[in-house]
Amino acid sequence: MLNPVSAFLECRKIIKDGGLLIMETAYDPKEERAAIFVNTETEMVPEAYTYSVPTKTAVIGLMKLAGFDVLAVRPLSSPSRITVLGRAVPVDEVRDRTDLLKRIHEVDFCDFEFKLKDHLPPPASSSIRFTGPEGEKIIEADKYEPDFPYHPRKSARSVGSTIWSTVTGNR
């Protein structure tokens, strides 16, 4: 994606309160600060369709900025990729907001043709239904709590290693 900030805001426009967003991307696991690197200059990811590479802190920060409460994070070490699960919530319910983020949410957005008060979708629908190997399952979006990992390690030959961690520290 060319503009990661706008991508998160566009996702928030279409996900109702209580809805879930799973964001997965390449990332820089070595840098602790919130940063987005221009891949064409760093060549962290050797592919033509990766324009920027964020840090874990940047991905989490962008989710919070857009109005997602971060529920869980799952880094993959080889290749360096990260998956973040967030629930769409009113911005005052986003946990661990910095003072600056609170101010941004109070004054609303002005640079991205996006206003929280104008663009947020109506309240969440009651549930999500799907049929999988265990039969039909219903997920109540407003009550969903992650229970990871969903996928057991396939074998010692699997690509990379990964551990999910929730905001409460469960692994």
N, C-alpha and C positions, 0 to 999 in steps of 0.2 A: 504494500500500500504506500502511496506517496505521502499521505498526511495522516499519521497515526492518531493525532488528537481528534481530528474530525471523524475518523472512523469510530472511535469510542462514542462520540456524541451522536453519530448517526445510529449506532446500535441502541443507544438509550432512547432515541426517538421512537423506536418501534417495539421495545420491550416494556411491557406493562409492569407496574409495581408488583414485586413478588416474583417476576420472571427471572430466568437464569441466563447468564452469558458465560460461555466457555471460550476464552481467548487463548490461542496457542500460537507461539512464534519463536523464531530464533532469538537468542539473547546473549549478552555478555555476562558470564557467570563470575568473572573476576572483579568487576567494578561494583562497588557498594552504593555509589551515589546515584541519584536519579538522572540518567543521561540517555540520549538517543544519538548513536553514532551514524554518520553518513557512510554507508557500506562501500560506496565507490572510492572512498579515500582510505578506508581501513582494510577492506577486503576480508572482513571477519568471516563472511559467508561467501564462498566462491560460486555464486550463481547470479545470473543476469536479472532475475526478478526480485531480488532482495535489495531494496534501496536504503534501508536503515536498520540498525540493530539496537534495540533498547536494553537497558539493564532491568533486573527484576524489580528494583525500586521504581523505575520509570513505568513499567507496565501496571504495577499496583497503584501508583499515583494517578495514572490516566484513568484507571477504572473508578477510583474515588472521585476524581474531578468530574467525570461524567454522571455520577450518581449510582454507582454500584458498590455495595458492601462486599468486601472480599471475604469469601468463605474458606477457600483452600488454594494452595499453590503446589504445583508439582513440577520440579525441575528434572530435566533429563540431561545426563552428563555427556553422552557421546552419541549423537551430535548434541551440541549445546542448544536445547530448546526448553521452553517453559510454558506450562499451561496454568491459567489462573481462572478460578470459578468465582463469579460474582453474582449477587442478587440485586436486581433493580429495586431501589428504595428511595423514599423522599430524602433529599440531600442531608437533612438534619439527622437522619438515622444512619448515615455512613459512619462507621466506627473509625476511631483514631485519626480524625481530621486534624490537620495542623491549623493554627490560628489563621494563616494566610488562606488556606482552602475554605475555612468558614467564611472569611470576608468575600472571597470570590463567589461563593454560593449565595451570600446575602445580596451582593450587588448585581448578580446574574451575569451572563456572558454578553460581551459586546463585540468581539472580534471575529466570531465564527458564524454569524448569521444564525445564531442559535440562542434562544431564550428558554430557560427551564419552564417558566410560567406559560409559554406559548407552545412548546413542543412536546412536553411529556405526555405519554399516552394515558388513557383512562385506567382506572383500577384493574388489578389482575383478574383474569378469568379464574374459575374455580379449580380447574385441574388440567393435567396433561395425561393423555392416555396413549399407550403404545403396547404392541404385542411383541414379545421377545421369546427367547428359548424357554423361559419359565412361565409362559402364558401372558395374559393381559395384565398390565400393571398400571396403576393410577398414581401420579405424583401430584400432591397438593403443593403447588408452587410456593405459596406463602408459608408453608410449614416444613419445606424440604430442608434436611440437614445432610451434608455430604457424609458418605461412609466409604472411604477409600481404603485400599485401591480396588478399582473395579476389575482390573485385568491382572491376574496373577502373572508372575514372571514365567515366560514360556520355557526357557531352559538356560543353561549356562552360556549358550551361544546367542542369547538375545542381544539385540542392539542396545547399547547403553544401559545405564542403571538409573532408577528413578524412585523417589519417595515422595508421597503426598504429605503435606502437613496442613492442618487446619489452623484457624486463628486461635483455637484453644490448645494447640500443641499436639494433637493426636497425630499419629503416624500410621 
